[in-house]
């Protein structure tokens, strides 16, 4: 079989015609003799795509609102910036789904001070889990992950996507993405128990699934006083996922002056007042030192904002950990029953 045949389909066993095999379809029909055939082999990773419901004009409107929507952005940026390029890109994202099931045994702190005590607790966590993370280098786009709630997942159509915009291919293996999803799921289930002391923990992710989703993003690149910036708009919802803009000089200066004034008030004036007003020398010295450190922290934060606030950066999702929906419930099952149940339902990753 030639390389072209491998890409387009297989030969019909009856008439020898080329039978196209859409991705994920197990029963195909020969377009010449209408013979039905069953396709056998590894399923691989299912691919999906989210439709682009935002057009170019709507993306530009979101870009303009972003530039005018924050005091930290240069005030004349929305008026004087020049749009250089507007393009639609489809970025791949690994997406994982599963059902988390966990039991945690430990103790929870109750009360405070002299009445503080630790009570034994047994917590069960069970709920559907979802996670997604970029499947390629998104440093230029700033979209580490996306929101998939309410997004329709359509069958992947490579030809249609290439006709409507740029299509990026995934980097890395599906197995690595699956292991990453599994680790994040298990850590999230354990963290949901919220126990102060943990003695034993059992976690399983049932029927985990992995998919590759091509998501539409509008990229708006613009120039401001000879410097290049860009804004990335969600191609389905129209919200800004990532944006970079010139900082507001007046805002930076105001924060610097205000921070220095507040820091000196706390670190010097209030610290001196604490030293002179208290009869306890040890206590007054400790309080004065604490106020002095707080004042220095305020002044450093103000300077840091002034020094590095030349560019304003917005990111809708600041990490790639994904979103989870978990429910914690108490349970009366004992340890041996839980261990037996876990052995029965233990399912490996496909």
HELIX and SHEET records of a PDB file:
HELIX    1   1 UNK A    3  UNK A    8  1                                   6    
HELIX    2   2 UNK A   56  UNK A   68  1                                  13    
HELIX    3   3 UNK A   77  UNK A   80  1                                   4    
HELIX    4   4 UNK A  113  UNK A  115  5                                   3    
HELIX    5   5 UNK A  158  UNK A  164  1                                   7    
HELIX    6   6 UNK A  174  UNK A  192  1                                  19    
HELIX    7   7 UNK A  249  UNK A  264  1                                  16    
HELIX    8   8 UNK A  265  UNK A  270  3                                   6    
HELIX    9   9 UNK A  271  UNK A  277  1                                   7    
HELIX   10  10 UNK A  281  UNK A  308  1                                  28    
HELIX   11  11 UNK A  335  UNK A  345  1                                  11    
SHEET    1   A 2 UNK A   9  UNK A  11  0                                        
SHEET    2   A 2 UNK A  18  UNK A  20 -1                                        
SHEET    1   B 2 UNK A  27  UNK A  29  0                                        
SHEET    2   B 2 UNK A  36  UNK A  38 -1                                        
SHEET    1   C 6 UNK A 154  UNK A 155  0                                        
SHEET    2   C 6 UNK A  46  UNK A  49 -1                                        
SHEET    3   C 6 UNK A 197  UNK A 224  1                                        
SHEET    4   C 6 UNK A  82  UNK A 110 -1                                        
SHEET    5   C 6 UNK A 117  UNK A 134 -1                                        
SHEET    6   C 6 UNK A 328  UNK A 330 -1                                        
SHEET    1   D 6 UNK A 154  UNK A 155  0                                        
SHEET    2   D 6 UNK A  46  UNK A  49 -1                                        
SHEET    3   D 6 UNK A 197  UNK A 224  1                                        
SHEET    4   D 6 UNK A 227  UNK A 234 -1                                        
SHEET    5   D 6 UNK A 240  UNK A 246 -1                                        
SHEET    6   D 6 UNK A 311  UNK A 315 -1                                        
SHEET    1   E 5 UNK A 154  UNK A 155  0                                        
SHEET    2   E 5 UNK A  46  UNK A  49 -1                                        
SHEET    3   E 5 UNK A 197  UNK A 224  1                                        
SHEET    4   E 5 UNK A  82  UNK A 110 -1                                        
SHEET    5   E 5 UNK A 166  UNK A 167  1                                        
END                                                                             
